[in-house]
Amino acid sequence: MPYKKPTTKFIGIRELCLGKEIRSPQLAKILGCSQGTALKKLKDPRLFTLGELDALSTKGHIRWEEIQEGMK
């Protein structure tokens, strides 16, 4: 059976971060975590908590409406 990459609803969050030039070192500073944790959250955006998304909005200067669109 061929491998099929699973799709996630939150992939828009990753694309939004990368589009705003927020890579793992910058995301780690915004969230207050290690770079490894930030990289893991970029690879699987479903791991973001609501508080982390709020920090991404306030400290990362991303409008909350854009984050909501990325979660769809």
C-alpha positions as CSV (number, residue, x, y, z in Angstrom):
1,M,0.0,0.0,0.0
2,P,1.5,3.4,-0.9
3,Y,2.4,5.9,1.7
4,K,0.0,8.8,2.0
5,K,1.0,11.8,4.0
6,P,-1.7,12.6,6.5
7,T,-3.3,16.0,6.2
8,T,-3.9,18.2,9.1
9,K,-6.3,21.1,9.5
10,F,-3.6,23.2,11.2
11,I,-1.1,23.2,8.4
12,G,-2.0,26.8,7.7
13,I,-0.4,27.8,11.0
14,R,2.9,26.5,9.8
15,E,2.6,28.2,6.5
16,L,1.6,31.4,8.2
17,C,4.7,31.3,10.5
18,L,7.1,30.6,7.6
19,G,5.5,33.3,5.5
20,K,6.1,35.8,8.3
21,E,9.7,34.7,8.5
22,I,9.2,33.0,11.9
23,R,11.5,30.0,12.0
24,S,12.2,27.8,15.0
25,P,14.7,30.2,16.7
26,Q,12.3,33.1,16.5
27,L,9.4,30.9,17.5
28,A,11.3,29.6,20.5
29,K,11.8,33.2,21.7
30,I,8.1,34.0,21.2
31,L,6.9,30.9,23.0
32,G,9.6,30.8,25.6
33,C,10.6,27.3,24.9
34,S,13.6,25.5,23.4
35,Q,14.4,25.5,19.7
36,G,13.8,21.8,19.5
37,T,10.3,22.2,20.9
38,A,9.6,25.1,18.6
39,L,10.7,23.0,15.6
40,K,8.5,20.1,16.7
41,K,5.5,22.5,16.9
42,L,6.3,23.8,13.4
43,K,6.4,20.3,12.0
44,D,3.1,19.4,13.7
45,P,1.0,22.6,14.3
46,R,-1.6,20.6,16.2
47,L,0.7,20.7,19.2
48,F,0.2,24.5,19.7
49,T,-1.8,25.4,22.8
50,L,-4.3,28.2,22.8
51,G,-1.9,30.2,25.0
52,E,0.9,29.7,22.5
53,L,-1.3,30.8,19.7
54,D,-2.1,33.9,21.7
55,A,1.6,34.6,22.2
56,L,2.1,34.1,18.5
57,S,-0.5,36.7,17.9
58,T,0.8,39.3,20.4
59,K,4.6,38.8,20.3
60,G,4.8,37.5,16.7
61,H,2.6,40.3,15.4
62,I,0.2,38.1,13.5
63,R,-3.4,39.1,13.5
64,W,-5.7,36.7,15.4
65,E,-8.0,36.5,12.3
66,E,-5.1,35.1,10.2
67,I,-4.4,32.5,12.9
68,Q,-8.0,31.5,12.9
69,E,-8.0,31.1,9.1
70,G,-4.8,28.9,9.5
71,M,-6.6,26.5,11.8
72,K,-9.3,25.6,9.3
